[in-house]
Amino acid sequence: MAKRKEKTTKRITLDLSEPFYNRLDGLQDLVGADSKAGLIRDALQLYEYVAKRTAAGHGFQTVNQAGDTQTIVLLGILPPE
């Protein structure tokens, strides 16, 4: 008898309020994501990057087309001065 291949993925269930689901739906449309699951995976990857960089002492800024910058606080952690 052949061995069954172990499943390499895990399944989670996520309950969302209607407003949050609508935000997720709108974001999916905005970025053109194929699925909400893929969108959540991409968001988690970005969140992980931001958390690691912030924990390492890095800060983040937005830059508009005129070149004006604004420091932004992510994850409630202030960047170093």
C-alpha positions in Angstrom: 0.0 0.0 0.0 1.3 3.4 -1.0 2.1 6.0 1.7 -0.2 9.0 1.9 1.5 12.2 1.2 1.3 14.5 4.2 -0.6 17.7 3.6 1.8 20.7 3.7 -0.8 23.4 4.2 -2.9 24.3 7.2 -6.4 25.6 7.2 -7.7 28.4 9.4 -11.2 29.8 9.8 -11.6 33.5 10.1 -14.8 35.2 11.2 -15.1 38.8 9.9 -17.6 41.5 10.6 -19.6 42.8 7.6 -17.7 46.1 7.5 -14.3 44.3 7.7 -15.3 41.9 5.0 -16.3 44.8 2.8 -12.9 46.4 3.4 -11.3 43.2 2.4 -13.4 42.9 -0.7 -12.6 46.5 -1.7 -8.9 45.9 -1.2 -9.1 42.8 -3.3 -10.5 44.9 -6.1 -8.0 47.7 -5.6 -5.0 45.5 -5.9 -6.5 43.0 -8.3 -5.9 40.0 -6.1 -7.2 36.7 -7.4 -8.5 35.6 -4.1 -9.1 36.8 -0.5 -6.8 34.0 0.7 -4.0 35.3 -1.5 -4.6 38.8 -0.4 -4.4 37.8 3.2 -1.2 35.8 2.5 0.4 38.9 0.8 -0.8 41.2 3.7 0.8 38.8 6.2 4.1 38.9 4.3 4.1 42.7 4.3 3.1 42.8 8.0 6.0 40.5 8.9 8.4 42.6 7.0 7.2 45.8 8.7 7.3 44.2 12.1 10.9 42.9 11.6 12.2 46.2 10.3 10.5 48.1 13.1 11.9 45.8 15.7 15.3 46.3 14.2 15.0 50.1 14.8 13.9 51.2 11.3 11.3 53.9 10.7 8.9 54.4 7.7 8.0 57.4 5.7 5.6 58.3 3.0 6.8 60.4 0.1 4.3 62.3 -2.2 5.0 63.3 -5.8 6.3 66.7 -4.7 8.9 64.9 -2.5 7.4 65.9 0.8 7.9 63.2 3.4 5.9 62.2 6.5 7.1 59.8 9.2 4.4 57.2 9.9 4.0 55.0 12.9 3.3 51.3 12.2 2.5 48.7 14.8 2.4 51.4 17.5 6.2 51.4 17.7 7.9 54.7 17.3 11.0 54.8 15.1 14.4 55.8 16.6 15.1 59.5 16.8 
